[in-house]
Every structure is written in C-alpha cells, then in structure tokens.
C-alpha cells in the first residue's frame, strides 16, 4: 500500500481558520452558533474550530458531540460500533444555528444519520455542515457548506485523517 500525505499540521490549522472565517461571515457572527462534532475526529475538529471562532469573535462558542451510531443504516453489516456519548451544550439546539463537524465527507450516510439524530434532540433554526475533507462519491444528496480541502479520490483509495488528540500527529493521507 502506498501512502501520500496531502495535509500536514499547518495545512489543517489553515483550513480550520478559513472555515471559521466562512462560518462567521455566513452567520454574521457567532451569537447563536452551536458546533456538534461527529465522533471521533469530528469532535476534536469541532473543539479546535470552536477555539478559533472564539478567538475571532471574542466570545465562547458552545461545542458538543453528536453520536450517530444507532442512526446508521449499516448496523447490520457493521454491528460492532461502540457508541460515544452525545453531549449537547447548555442552551440546547432549538432555534440555533447548528454546525455539524466531521473529518471526511464521503457517501453522505454519516451525515444523514447525524440529521436523524439531531431531529430527536431538538429543532435548530438551520443546520450547516463543515468537513475537513470532501472526497466526493456521494450516495445521498448531501453537500458540505464549509470544506477544508476538496480531495477527489478513487473509490479504491482510503483517506486517513490523523489528529494529535487521537493519533499523536496531525496529517491527512491517501492510501491506495
């Protein structure tokens, strides 16, 4: 298997900073934002993004986690997934702008599951999607509002996002 690094630590930091600026511009500030990361790496990215937003807007942005395990449509094929805790920030999501944060957007099925999970928790005013990498190959009509890097890839290739919090370093690689 050959691996090629497409993003390193500085690239990931730049991408998150750009996404933060785009979110603030689209939302006209951070006043009603809630970031919900999709475990595992989406939660870490949401926390980093929340820190950047707080620095830029000079106000804290609530960050939580949204577990989608029990909402997935592939549980019969992959039943060994361990659920992660869902953590909704104080103030909830009703009437707020919720930005779902994930590491890689591929088929769209994880995001479909996230939308189902979100509807069980409340009624946001609007839901947006921020991803570090969009690799294409959608199976559902879902697109990201904020993308760190569009990375067209073959279906046979795998994209790995490694983050310091879980993997000891920051990088995105493509392996074929």
WOZI-V999820 format. One record per backbone hydrogen bond with DSSP energy under -1.0 kcal/mol. NH is the residue of the N-H (numbers start at 1). CO is the residue of the C=O. Records with the same first field share a line. If there is no record, write none. Layout:
# WOZI-V999820
NH->CO  CO
This chain:
# WOZI-V999820
4->174
6->172
7->172
12->8
13->9
14->10
15->11
16->12
17->13
18->14
19->15
20->16
21->17
22->18
23->19
24->20
25->21
26->22
27->23
29->24
33->30
34->97
35->62
36->99
37->64
38->101
42->38
44->40
45->41
46->42
47->43
48->44
49->45
50->46
51->47
52->48
53->49
54->50
55->51
56->52
57->53
58->54
64->35
65->87
66->37
71->68
72->69
78->74
87->65
92->89
95->123
96->93
97->32
98->126
99->34
100->128
101->36
102->130
105->133
112->108
113->109
114->110
115->111
116->112
117->113
118->114
119->115
121->118
122->118
125->96
126->96
128->98
130->100
131->146
132->102
133->103
134->149
135->105
139->107
140->107
142->140
145->129
146->129
148->131
149->132
151->134
157->154
158->175
160->173
162->171
166->163
167->163
168->164
171->162
172->7
173->160
174->4
175->158
176->2
